[in-house]
Amino acid sequence: MQLRKKIVIGLCGSLLSLGPVGICGALNQSDAYVSAGVSYMSGGIGEDELEMLAELGQAYNLKLIFADTTGHYLSDVSVGITDERNRQVLAAVSRGPWFFAKLPAGRYHVLATTQGYTREQMVRVLPQHQIRLAFSWPESGSHFAKRE
């Protein structure tokens, strides 16, 4: 099991003027973490949190988006990322439809699993450019083959 270290985001003190909940309230749903040296965060439940993540997410070079084929966002998606040598560099569960990771430049294999169904994509990550990958699954209740 990999250790996760929560990163304290020091924005709350300077952003209290946004109101009692403001961005600080939304951070509880989209905390930033570090796993095996890789910084990541996820969330996106509600419009306020999506706006906040759109801003904070600019610092990450990989953005994953999870939805069903009708366009409804999904959460609780397991994310696994391995490098070119098939070494796991990240394993986490997305707390919302948007997942951000800050990875070293290189090629990666990304697996996203929800309700027992897995989607996968290959990606080349660059240091100063955000790459976006969208993953979609048939809407809940649809029948499709599980990946074994």
N, C-alpha and C positions, 0 to 999 in steps of 0.2 A: 504494500500500500504506500502511495506517495504522500508525503506531507504537504499540506497546503498552508501557506502563510498569508494571512489577510493583510493587505496594505491599507494603511490609514490614509484617506484622501483628505488633505488639509484645506478643502474649499469651504467647509461649512461655516467657519468663523467669519469669513469675509463675505459670505452670501446670505447671511441671516436677513438682510434687508429685503430679500425676495418674498418674505412672508413666513408664517409659522411653519409650514411644511416645506415650501420651496424645493430647491434641489437637494438639500440635506435629507429630507424625508424620503426622496426617491432613491438616494444612495443605498438605503437598506435593501432594496430589491436588486441592485446592480453593483455589488461590492467588487473591488478588484482583488485578485489573488495572484500568488506566484506558485507554480508547480514545476519542480525540476528546473528552476531558473527561467521559466517562461511565464511572463505576466499575462493575465487574461481577466476578462470580466464579461458578464452577460446580464441580460434583462430585457426590458422593453414591454412591460405590462402597463398599458395605459399611455395616453398621449404625452403627459408630462415626462414620464420616464424615457420614452422614445426621443423626445427633444433633448433631454439631458445626455443620453447615450450618444446621440448624433454628434454632440459637441465633444464629449470626453473620448469617444471612439476614434477621433481623428489621430490620436497618438499611437494607434495600433496599426500594424501593417497587414493584418488579416481580419476580414469581417465575414462571418457566416450568418446566413439568414435562413430560418426554418418556417415553412408554411405547408399547408395542404394544397392540392391542385385547384381548389376554389379560391385560394388567396388568403384563407384564414391562418393567422400566425399560430405557431406551435411553441410550447415550452417543454421543459423536462426532457430534452433531447441529450442523449449521451454523446460526447464528442471524444474521439480518439485521433491523435495525430502522430504519425511516425515519419522518421526521416528517410533519406535514400538508402540507408543501411538497415532499414526495418527496425530501428530502435524507437521505442515509444518516447515521445518528447512531451506529450500532454494527454491526460485523461481527466475529463470533468463532465459535469452535467450542466447544461445551459438552463438558467433560471427564467429565460424568456426567449423570444424569437430571434434576438440578436446576440451573437457571441463574437467577442473580439479577442485576438491573441497578438502578442508581440514576439515574433520569431526571428531568429537569425536568418540571413539570406540563404536560400536553398530551395530544394524540391521536397515536397511533402505529400503524403497520402493521408487524406482526411476521411474518417468514417463518422457518420452521424446516424444514430439509432434511436427510434422511438417506437413504442408499443411492439417491440420485437422485430421491426423492419429496419434494414440498414440501407443507406445510400452511401456512395463513396465517390470521391473526386481526387484527382491529382492537381497540385498547384505549385507554381514557382513563386516564392515570396521574395520581394525586393526590400531593401532596408528602408527606403524613404517613400515608398509608394504603397497605398492600401489596395490590396487585392480583395475582391468580393466574390464569394461563392454562394449560390442559392441552392438549397436542398428542398425538394418537395415530395410529398407522399400523397396518395389518394386520400380523400376525406375519410374520417373515421367511419368504420362500418363497411368500407369497400373491401373487396376480396382481392388480394394480390399475394404473390409468392414471397415467402420469408427467405431471407438469406441464411443459409446454414453454415 
